[in-house]
Amino acid sequence: MATEQLAERIWERDPTVWTSSGEEKWLGWLDEPQRMRERIGDLQRFVEDLAAPGVIDAFVLLGMGGSSLAPIVLKQSFGARSLHVLDTTHPAMIRHSVELLDLDRTLFIASSKSGTTLETRSHLDFFWERNGGRGEFFVAITDPGSELESLARERGFLEVFAGEPTIGGRYSALSPFGIVPAALFGLDLERLLERTVEMVEACHLAHGNPGLELGQQLGEGWRAGRDKVCIDETKGGFGLWAEQLIAESTGKDGKGLVPAPGESPDGPDRQRGEVRLEDPYELGQEFFRWEFAVAVAGSYLEINPFDQPNVQAAKDKTNEVLAAGDVALEPESSPDELFAQAKEGDYVAIQAFIDPRLEAKLQPLIERARRETGCVVTHGPGPRYLHSTGQLHKGGPNTGLFLQVVDDPGEELPIPGKPFGFARLIRAQAAGDFESLKERGRRVARIRLEEL
């Protein structure tokens, strides 16, 4: 493969860079930073209208995957206390959110490209009822023509922000899905996007191109058997966002790069994923550098980095479980049995369908997995990871050891208009993904949190 013209061919929207299967339709992210710069004035006017003292002092983003991970990293990087992100279906966390919020001073942001994301629509209907159906406390971020756009207009939402349909969810950090929440918590958008546009220009270069160089490193590392990308730890958790970008873009056709935020890059199957962030305002340029790099890496893997052929599988299984009634999540196998199957080049994925406030309880298990297997260990809360690394788990290489951890979600919390509540939903999501993994011959085990 001639890599000299790779950057130029990407900018020319040449699908032969990848698999010639329609990739050129998904390259809107290349121009989005400049388009968003042109929308700054409108966004600032909207924020100023909200800024009257005592009107709104909390923002709750309801979203999953590409609609939530960039806002989480922005929130953590800038210490934005006014922004809360809800991307769990665990009833204990949703109840906690209700207790935490003053609904008369909270703006809810329903964020979904497709407009049909089950978790986001369930959250929206729940808080819509709690709020008494007052549209002035809701905005939507969604692609034009979606069900969510129609619903938002019907319910009289304060605003509907249109996404760009030629951008996939994991490439949407620098579109309204990342930029609108940043505007609401007071980020200097011009400062962020000015630096981002500098990176966009640098990624046009034939030599000294930061995105191309990182992509070549990722691709050549993969060819040499270093498929675990150990992403630098940062204060804002940049790896949380990069994890989805890498896993969902490359984890298919039995191939894939395995993102491992915070893991040591020392080992024959590992490479370092360097994050260049001296200032939080460099986040935009780093988002773009990694987006470009993963597109380049996709060329090395000879896959389409813009589709997600196996994500639907877990959703379909969840719907099957929901249709069949409630499910008991019984323990299956054990960590001992699972870890004993580890081979060189494997990785461990701990999938935790638990109250997110209890995540610290997983730390001894993570350390034990590292110690007993010698493998890279990744971990993510469910259902978040279904929209992030789930594609890699099912579509990537069969090198994963999957340990599902579940807790008792407690008393049912109804979802308005649905025949099931959040407790039944999270159990169905856990059961659905477990069955999907087993159907693909993956090595799996399930334990209860209280058994740790």
N, C-alpha and C positions, 0 to 999 in steps of 0.2 A: 504493500500500500504506500503510495506517495504521500508523505505527510507534509511536504513543503506547501502544497496548495490547499491544505485542509481548511485552514481558517477562511481563506478566500472562497472556497466552495460552500462553506456553511453560510457565509454572508450572501452568497448567490442563490441560497435556498435550493441547493442541489441535493435531491433525495438519494442519489447514488453514493453519497458519503456514508449512508447507512444501508438500508435494505430495499430502497425504492418502493416502499409501501405507504406512501402518503405522508412521509415525515415533513414535507414542505408546508403542509397545512398547519403545523404546530410550532411555527417559529416566530410567532408574534412577540415573544419575550425579548427578541433581539432589539426591537425598537421601543419597547414599553417604557424604559426610563425617560426617554425624551418626551414621549406622549404624556407621561405623568407630570413632567415638569410644566407642560402647557396647561395642566388642570389644577395647578397649585392655587391659583387665585380663587377658583370656585370652592375648593376645599377649605381655604382659609375663611372665606365668607360664611360658609356653613358652620365652622367651628366658632367663629365670633358670635353668631346668632345664639349658640348654645351657652355662651360663656357668661351670661348674666348671673350675678351672684345668687347662690341658693337654688338655682334651677336644676342643674345636673352636676353631680360630683362623682359619679361612678359610671363606668362603661363595662358592660358584660358582653363579651364576644361569644356567640354560640356557633361553633364550627368544628370541623374535623380535618385532619391531614393538612393539605396545602392551604386550607383556609384558617388554620389555627397555629401552625408551628412557627411561621415567620412572626406573627404577632407575639407569641410567647417569647421568642428570642429578643425581639425589640423591647418588650416589657422588661425582661430580666436585665438586658444590657443597659437600659437607661433608668432602671429603678422606678418604673411607672406604676405607682401604687393605685392610681385611679382605674387602671385597666385590669379586668379579670377575664380569664379565658376558661370557658367550660367545655371540656371535650371528653367527659366521661358520662356513662349512663348509670354509674353506681348511685343508688338512691340516697345513701348516707351523705355523699358529697353534694348532691342536689339539694337535700334538706338543709345542709350547712350553708349553702349559697343563699337560700331563702332567709335564713336567720341573720346572715351577714348584711343583707342589702336593705336599704330604704327604697322601696319600689316607687316612691314619689320623687326620687332624685336620681334614678338609675335609667340609663339609656341602653336598650338591648340591641345588639348588632347581630342579625341573623345572616351568616356568611356561608354560602354554598354555590359553587359554580353551576352545578347541575340543577340546583333548586329542589332536589328530591332526597338529599342525604337524610337517612332515617333518623340518626341521632339529632341532627340539627333541627329537623322538623318537629321531633318529639319535644326537644327543649323549648322551641318556640311556642308550641301549643300549650305547654305547661306554664310558661311565664306569661303568655297572653291571658290565660284564664286567671292566674294569680294577680295580674295587674288590672284586671277588670276590663280588658279589651280596649285600652287607650292607645290608639295608634301613634300619638305624638311622642310616645316613649320607645318607639321601635324604628330602626332603619334596616335596610337589607343591602347586602352586597351579593350580586348574582349576575349570571350572564343574561343578555337580552333574550326575551321570549321564554324564560324559564317559568315553571310553576310557582316558584317563590316570588318572582316579579309580579305575576298576576295576583297572588295572594296579598302581597304587600300593598298593591294599589287598591285592591278591594277593601282591605282593612284600614286604609288611610294612614300608612306609615309616613313618618316625617320625611323620609328621603329613600330613594332607591339608587344605589351606585352601580353603574353598569360595568361588568368585567369585560375583558377582551376575549371573544370566543376562540381566537387562534392561539391561546395559551392554555396549557394543561395545568392542573392544580398545583403540582409540585414546582412548576416554573413561575408561579404567580406572586412571589414575594414582593416584586417591585411593581405590581399592578394594584388596583384598588384593594385587593384582599390583604395586602400588607400595609399599604400606604394610608388607607382611610383610618384604621385603628391608630396608626402612628400620629396622624394629624389630630385625632381626638384627644390623645394624651399630651399634645403640645410639642411634638417634635418640630424642629426647624427643617421643613421639607426641602427648601432650596439648598441648604447646606448638605443634606443627605444626598440629594439627587444630582447636585453639581459634581460631587466626587464620583458618584456612580457613572455619570456620563463620561468622565475621564477614563474610567475602566472600560467602558463600551468602546471608546476610541482606541485604547491600547489593544483591545482584542481583535482589531482589524489588522494588526501588524503581522508581517511575515516572519520577523525575527524579534525576540524580546517581547513576545505576546504572552502575558501572564496566564490567561485562560488556556491557551493552546499548550503551554509548557506543563501546566498542572495536568491537563487531560492526557498528554503524552506520557507523563510519569505514571498516571493511573493505568493507562492502557498497556504500557510496556511492563509494568509491575504485574498486571494480570497475566500477560503472556508468559512471564517468568515464574508463575505459580504464587506470586504474592497478592492474593486476592482479598486479604483482610486489610481494610483501610482504617488505620488507627488514628482517628481525628483528634487533633489537639483539644484539650479541655480549655474552655474560656469561661469567664465570669457569667456571660449571658447564655451559655449553653448552645453555642452555634451548632455543635454536633447534632443536636436534636433536629434541627432543620435539614442539615446536610445528610443526615441518616435517611430521611425519606427520599431526597433527591437521588442519592446513589442507589438505594435498594430498589426503588420502584422503577427507576430508569434502566438499570442494568440487570436486574434479577429475573431473567426469563430464558426460555429455550434451553434450560439446564445449565445456563451460565450465570455469572454475576459477580460483582464486587460486593463484599460483605462489610458494611460500615460498622465500626466499633468505636464509638465516642469514648475518649478517656482511657482506652486500653494501651498497654505498652506496645510500641512498634517493633520491639526486639523479638525476632523469630523468623524462621525461613519462609513462612507463609504470610508475612505481614509487611506493610509499608506505611510510612507516616503520611497522614493527611494534614499538611501544614495550614493553619489558619492565621492569616495576617491581619491582626486587629490591634492597633495601638490606641485607637480612639473609637468609641461606639459609633461615631459618625462615618466610620469606614465600613459599616455593616452593608450598606447598599452596594458598594463596589465589590465586597467579598461575596455577597449573594450572587452578583453577576459573574464574577470570576469562576465560581464553582459551577454555576449553570452552564457556562461555556465549556468548562473542563469536562463535565459529565457528558455533554453532547459529543465532544471529541472522543472520550473514552468509548462511547457507544459504537463509534466507527471501528475501533480496534476489536471490540467484541462481536462485531457484525450483527448487531441487533437494532431494533427500533427503540430509541430511548424515550419515545413519547407515548407509547401505549402501555397498558397494564392488563394483559390478557387474563391473569388469574385472580385479580382482586374481586371480581364478581362471584367467584366460587364460594367464598366464605359468606357473602351476603345472601346468596341463594340458600345455603345450608341453614343460616340463621332463620330465614323465612320458613323453611321446611320445619324446623324445630318449633317455631312460634305457632305454626298451623297445627302441629300435632299436640299442642298443650304444653304444660310446664315440664321441666326436666330437672332431675337431681344430678348434681355434678359429683359423682363418686370418684374417690381416688383410684388411680390406675397406674400400675407399675410403681416405681419409686426412684428418688434421685440416685440411690446406690446402683440400681439396675441400669438406669439411663447413662450415668457417667461411666460405668464399666464398658459401655459400647464405644467410647471415644477412640478415634483414630487420628493419626497425624493429619493435619489439614482440616479437621472438623472445627465447628464453632458451637457454642451453647447459646440458646436464646431462652431467656426466662420471660414468660408471658403472664403478666399479673393482672387478673380480673379482680382487683381489690379496691377498697377505698383508697384513693390516691394519697390521703393523709397518712397512710400506714406504710408507705413505700420504704421507709428506713428499715423496717423489719426484714426486708429482703437482703440487706447488706451481708449478713453472715452466709447466706445461701450463695450469693454471687462470689464471695471469697472462697467458699468451699468448692464451687464449680471450677474456678481457676486452678485451685490447688490440686484437685483430684483428676482433672482432665488434661491440664497443661494447655488448654485451648483458649482462644479469645472468647470472652463472655459478653453477650449483649443482653439488654433487658429493656422492657417497655411495658407500660400499663395498657390493658385492654379496656375499651376497644380502640384506643389511640393507635396502637401499632398495626391494627388491621388496615389502616389508611396510610401506613408508612412503610414498615418492613414486611408486611404480610405478603406482598407480591413476590419478594425474594424468597420467603419461606416456602412458598408453594411452587414458584416458577423457576427458581434458581437451582444451583447444584444440590444434590442430596447429601450435603455435608453438615446439616444442622441437627443438633440434639435439642428437642423442644420440651421445656418443662413448664407446664401450665400451673399457676398458683391461683387458687380461688378462696374467697372468704364467704361468709354468710351475709348476703346483702340486706338482711333484716326485713322489716315490715314492708309490704308492697306500697309503692308510691304510684298512683294512677297517672296515666297519660291521657289527657282529654281526647275523646274521639277514637281511642284505640281499645281493642279487646284485651290488651295486656298492659302491664305497668313497667316501670324501670327495672324492678328486681327480676321479673321474668325475662325482660329484654336482655339484661347483661348475662344472665345464665344461658340464654339461647345463643348469644354471640360467642360465649366461651365454648359451648357444646358444638356449635357450627364450625368454628375454626379447627377444633380438635379433630372432628370427623373429616374435614377437608384434608388435614395433614395426614391422617391415617390412610385415607383413600389414595394418597400419592406415595405411600410407602415410607413416609418419614418416621423417624424414631421419636416417640413421644412418651410423656408421663404426666400425670396430674396429681398434685397434692393440695391439701388444705393449708391455709396460712397458719392456722393454730397448731399445725403439726411441726412447724419449723422450730 
